[in-house]
C-alpha cells in the first residue's frame, strides 16, 4: 500500500465580477449584510452594444459554487481514506509480523502431534497444552487480519470511485494543473480589480427599496462604516442626536451593531453639530458645535489630528437642510475623496460643494451649484456628482444632480422610498456602493443602480 496524496484545490479568488448583458433592464439583487450588498443591472444600446452595471460583492461567490464545493468534499474524502489506509497498513504489518513469529511454534506443534502414537505422557501433554495457550491470541489476530483485508479492498474501491469523480471534475474545469490554475486565477483577479475600478463610477439611475438594519436611538442621528477600510473590516460607528453630542459608539461588526453588542465608546473632545459626519481612513470628520470648524478625530489615538475653519460656511442653523437640525455642514466621501457640502452668505444660500484635503482640511476646489440648500431634504456624493433630494419627508425623490467634472447640473426624477417619513442623514458609501440613512430612529440601507458603458480593448 502507499500513501495517497492529492494537490489541494486552488483558493477561490477574493473578488468575483457579476455581469449580466441582455435586453433586460432594472434587475437588482440584494444579499444579506453578512454577505455584502450586491447589485447588477443591464440594458442594450441602440447600436446593439451591451450596457452593464455591476457592483462587486464583498465576498467571493466562488466559495459557494456547487462544483467547487463538491470538489472540496471529494478532496476531504480522499484524505480521510488515505489516512485510514495508512493506519490499516501499519496494523496489518504488525499482525503479519506476529503471525510469522508464531509460524515456527506452529510447525513444532504439528510435528509433535504427527509423531505421537496416541499415548502421550502427562509431561508431554502439559507441554503441548502450554504451547497451545501461547497460540490462543493468534485466533483474534487472524480474525482482525481478515477484517482489515476486507476493509482494504473496500477502501481501494472507494479510492477508484473518488479518482474517477475527481478526474471528471478536473476535465470539467478545463484539465488545468494546480499551478496553471493558480496562475490563471491570479491573472483573472488582476483583470477583475482593474475592471472594478472602471465600474466604480456611473450615473445614478435608481435607488432600491429600503432595507431596515435596526431601530435604535432618537429621531435624529447618524451611522456609518469606514469607506477606506478593507472589506474584512466591518466596524460600524453610531452617533445619536444632532447637536452637542460627544459620545460615539464603535461596534466590531455590522452583526454586532444589529444585536447591540461588542462595542467601545469614544468621547469626543468637542461636541458635534448636525448629522453630516463621516468616517474616512480611520478618522471621524465632523462639524464642531456652534462653529464652522471641521474636526478630524483619529479613533486609534483618540485624539484630534487637525481642525480648521471652513471659510464663510454658515453654521448654527443658518443654512441647514429643510429639516433643520444644525445640518449646515455635511461631510461626504465618494470614490474620489472627501467633500464638504454647505453654503455661505456670498452665494445667497445656494449649496456649495468643496473638495477637501483629508490631511490638512484645506479646500482644494469649490463649486456653486445654484441649488438653495433650505429647499434640499438631504444630499450625497457619488463619483464626483452631488445628488439632492427635494424633501426629507414621505414622497421624496432624487431631484437634482450637479456634476463637478463639467461644472454643470440637471434635474432628475429618481424615486426614493422614504419608509419612515423623516430622513435626517443620508450618505453614500463607495466601498459597499450603498446609501446609509437615519430615518426617524431607524438605520436603513439602500442599494443604488449606476449606469455604465463598458468598453473593452478592440471595440470599434
ABEGO torsion letter per residue (X at the ends): XBBBBBBBBBBBBABBBBBBBBABBGBBBBBBAAAEBBBBBBBBBAAGBBBBBBBBBABBAAAABAAAAAAAAAAAAAAAAAAAAAAAAAAAAAAAAAAAAAAAAAAAAAAAAAABAGBBBAAAAAAAAAAAAAAAAAAAAAAAAAAAAAAAAAAAAAAAAAAAAAAAAAAAAGGBBAAAAAAAAAAAAAAAAAAAAAAABBBBABBBBBBBABBBEBABEBBBBBAABBAABABBBBBBEABGBABBBBBABAAAAAAGBGBBBBBBABBBBEAABBBBGGBBBBBBBGBABBBBBBAAAGBBABBBBBBGBBBGGABBBAAEGGAABBBBBBAAEBBBBBBBAAAGGBBBBBBBBAAAGBBABBBBAGBBAAABABBBBBGGBBBBBABABBGBBBABBBBAAAGBBBBBBBBBBBAAGBBABBBBBAAAGBBBBBBGGBBBBBBBBBBBBBBBBGBX
